[in-house]
Amino acid sequence: MRVWAQPVPRLRIEATANGRLAQDRLNDPTNVEDNRIPENGTPGYVTLHLRGAFRVGNKITARLALDNLTDELVLEHGSGFYRPGFSATSSLDVSLSLNRALVSLRKTLRKSLRKNGCHLEGVPRFIQ
Protein backbone atom coordinates (compact mmCIF):
# COMPACT_ATOMS: atom_id res chain seq x y z
CA MET A 1 0.00 0.00 0.00
CA ARG A 2 1.32 3.44 -0.90
CA VAL A 3 0.10 6.87 0.17
CA TRP A 4 1.68 10.13 -0.90
CA ALA A 5 1.09 13.82 -0.35
CA GLN A 6 2.43 17.03 -1.77
CA PRO A 7 1.83 19.59 1.01
CA VAL A 8 3.66 22.33 -0.88
CA PRO A 9 4.55 22.44 -4.61
CA ARG A 10 8.24 21.55 -4.10
CA LEU A 11 7.82 18.81 -1.45
CA ARG A 12 6.56 15.25 -1.95
CA ILE A 13 6.20 12.75 0.91
CA GLU A 14 5.40 9.08 0.41
CA ALA A 15 4.61 6.33 2.95
CA THR A 16 4.61 2.66 1.95
CA ALA A 17 3.66 -0.54 3.75
CA ASN A 18 4.79 -3.89 2.32
CA GLY A 19 3.89 -7.25 3.74
CA ARG A 20 3.47 -10.95 3.26
CA LEU A 21 1.47 -13.64 5.03
CA ALA A 22 3.23 -16.58 6.69
CA GLN A 23 4.27 -19.29 4.22
CA ASP A 24 5.20 -22.91 4.78
CA ARG A 25 5.95 -24.45 1.41
CA LEU A 26 7.39 -23.78 -2.03
CA ASN A 27 5.42 -24.12 -5.25
CA ASP A 28 7.46 -27.19 -6.15
CA PRO A 29 5.98 -30.23 -4.30
CA THR A 30 9.32 -32.08 -4.44
CA ASN A 31 10.93 -29.44 -2.18
CA VAL A 32 8.69 -29.97 0.87
CA GLU A 33 11.72 -30.54 3.11
CA ASP A 34 13.75 -27.60 1.70
CA ASN A 35 16.25 -26.36 4.32
CA ARG A 36 15.72 -22.75 3.21
CA ILE A 37 12.31 -22.78 4.93
CA PRO A 38 12.32 -22.66 8.75
CA GLU A 39 10.77 -25.63 10.59
CA ASN A 40 7.49 -23.79 11.29
CA GLY A 41 7.44 -21.95 7.95
CA THR A 42 8.48 -18.44 7.01
CA PRO A 43 6.79 -15.88 9.27
CA GLY A 44 4.70 -13.11 7.78
CA TYR A 45 5.77 -9.49 8.09
CA VAL A 46 4.82 -5.88 7.47
CA THR A 47 7.47 -3.23 6.79
CA LEU A 48 6.94 0.53 6.78
CA HIS A 49 8.89 2.94 4.58
CA LEU A 50 8.98 6.72 4.31
CA ARG A 51 10.39 8.73 1.39
CA GLY A 52 10.60 12.40 0.69
CA ALA A 53 11.80 14.64 -2.11
CA PHE A 54 12.32 18.39 -1.98
CA ARG A 55 12.98 20.36 -5.17
CA VAL A 56 15.55 23.00 -4.18
CA GLY A 57 15.54 24.72 -7.57
CA ASN A 58 14.71 23.94 -11.19
CA LYS A 59 17.64 21.56 -11.47
CA ILE A 60 18.30 20.27 -7.92
CA THR A 61 16.25 17.78 -5.90
CA ALA A 62 17.17 16.49 -2.43
CA ARG A 63 15.82 13.03 -1.50
CA LEU A 64 15.62 11.06 1.75
CA ALA A 65 14.44 7.44 2.14
CA LEU A 66 13.87 5.66 5.45
CA ASP A 67 13.30 1.95 4.85
CA ASN A 68 11.98 -0.65 7.29
CA LEU A 69 11.20 1.95 9.97
CA THR A 70 10.29 -0.70 12.57
CA ASP A 71 13.52 -2.64 11.91
CA GLU A 72 11.42 -5.75 11.20
CA LEU A 73 13.33 -9.01 10.68
CA VAL A 74 12.28 -10.15 7.20
CA LEU A 75 13.11 -13.55 5.76
CA GLU A 76 12.49 -13.85 2.03
CA HIS A 77 10.56 -17.10 1.64
CA GLY A 78 12.55 -19.84 -0.02
CA SER A 79 15.75 -17.80 -0.24
CA GLY A 80 17.34 -18.53 3.14
CA PHE A 81 18.39 -14.85 3.35
CA TYR A 82 17.16 -12.07 5.59
CA ARG A 83 16.53 -8.58 4.25
CA PRO A 84 18.43 -5.70 5.82
CA GLY A 85 16.83 -3.99 8.82
CA PHE A 86 16.33 -0.25 9.09
CA SER A 87 18.25 1.84 6.56
CA ALA A 88 18.44 5.49 5.58
CA THR A 89 19.51 6.79 2.19
CA SER A 90 19.90 10.35 0.98
CA SER A 91 20.73 11.73 -2.43
CA LEU A 92 21.04 14.97 -4.31
CA ASP A 93 19.93 14.96 -7.95
CA VAL A 94 21.44 17.64 -10.17
CA SER A 95 20.23 18.08 -13.75
CA LEU A 96 22.86 19.43 -16.11
CA SER A 97 22.06 20.93 -19.48
CA LEU A 98 24.46 19.74 -22.16
CA ASN A 99 22.69 21.87 -24.74
CA ARG A 100 23.90 25.10 -23.11
CA ALA A 101 27.46 23.72 -22.86
CA LEU A 102 27.43 22.67 -26.55
CA VAL A 103 26.18 26.10 -27.67
CA SER A 104 28.99 27.76 -25.71
CA LEU A 105 31.58 25.33 -27.12
CA ARG A 106 30.28 25.90 -30.65
CA LYS A 107 30.53 29.70 -30.34
CA THR A 108 34.05 29.49 -28.92
CA LEU A 109 35.14 27.06 -31.65
CA ARG A 110 33.66 29.14 -34.48
CA LYS A 111 35.22 32.33 -33.13
CA SER A 112 38.64 30.69 -32.81
CA LEU A 113 38.49 29.18 -36.29
CA ARG A 114 37.39 32.45 -37.93
CA LYS A 115 40.18 34.29 -36.15
CA ASN A 116 42.66 31.86 -37.71
CA GLY A 117 41.05 32.00 -41.16
CA CYS A 118 39.54 28.50 -40.96
CA HIS A 119 36.04 27.28 -41.81
CA LEU A 120 33.90 24.45 -40.44
CA GLU A 121 33.55 21.72 -43.06
CA GLY A 122 32.81 18.06 -42.41
CA VAL A 123 32.01 18.84 -38.78
CA PRO A 124 28.81 17.38 -37.27
CA ARG A 125 25.85 19.73 -37.53
CA PHE A 126 25.36 20.10 -33.76
CA ILE A 127 28.85 21.63 -33.45
CA GLN A 128 28.41 24.02 -36.41
N, C-alpha and C positions, 0 to 999 in steps of 0.2 A: 504494500500500500504506500502511496506517495502523495504528500500534500505539500503545496508550495504557496508562497505569498510574495507579493512585491509591494511592501509597505510604502516605499518611495520609488520614483522612476529608476534610480541607479542601484537599488539594492534588491536582490532576490534571495529568499531563504527557502530551503526545502528540507522536509523531514520525511524519512523513509523507515518503514518497518518491514523486515523480511523474516520469514519463518518457515518451518517445516514440521509436520507431525512426526511422531516417533515411527521408526521403521525397523522391521526385523528380518527382512529377507531381500535378496536381489531378484531381479527379473528372471534370471537364469536358474531353473529348478535344480540343476546339477551342482550349484554352489551354495547349498543350504548350510553347510558347515564352514563357510568361508571365514578365515581368521581375521578378516578386516572388519567384521561386524562383531561388536561386543556381545557377550553371552546373553544379555537381556535385550538385545537390539540397540539400535542407535537412538538416543533420546531426541525428542523434538526440541525446538528452540525458537526464540524470537529475538532478533537483533534490531536495535534502533540506531539510526544514522541521522546526522544533521549536516547540511551543506549550505554555504552562503557564498555569494559573489557580489562584489561591490565595484561598479564601474567608476574608476577614479577620473578618467577623462575619456575622450573619444577613442583613444588607442590603448588605454591601460585598464586592466581588470584585475583586482585582487580576489583570490579565492581561498576559502578555508573549508576543510572537510573533517568532521569528527565521526569516525566509524566505530561501530559496536560500543555505543555509549555505556552500556551496562557491563561491559567486559565479559560477556557471556561466552562460556566454553562451547565451541561449535565443532562437532565432528561431522565431516562430510561423509554421508552414508556410502559405504562400499569403498572408500578410498583409504581408510586407515590413517588419515591425516587430519589434524585439527587446524581450523582457521586461526589466524592471529586474533588476539584480544583487541582491546581498545587501541585505536591509532588516530593520530592527527596529522593532516597533510595541509600544507599551504603552498600557494603558487602565485606568481605574478605574470599575467599574460600581457605581452607588449606586441602591438601590431605595427609592423614597419611597412612603409610604402616604397616599394622598389621603383614604381613609376616616377616619383619625384627625383630619386637618385639617378635614374637613367636619363631624364630630361636634363639634369644638371651636367652629367657626364657628357651627353651629346653636345651641349652648348660649349663646354670647355674644349672638347675635341675639335669641333668645327672652327672655333676661334683660333686655336693653335695651328690647325692645318692651313687656314686662310693666311695667317700671319707668315707662314713659311712657304706660301705659294702653292700649296697642295690642294687637291680636290678629293672628295669622297666618291670613289667608284668601287663597285664590287663589295660594298660594306652592307651588312644586313639593314633592312629598312628601319628597324626600331632604333638603330644608332644614328642614322642620317637624320 
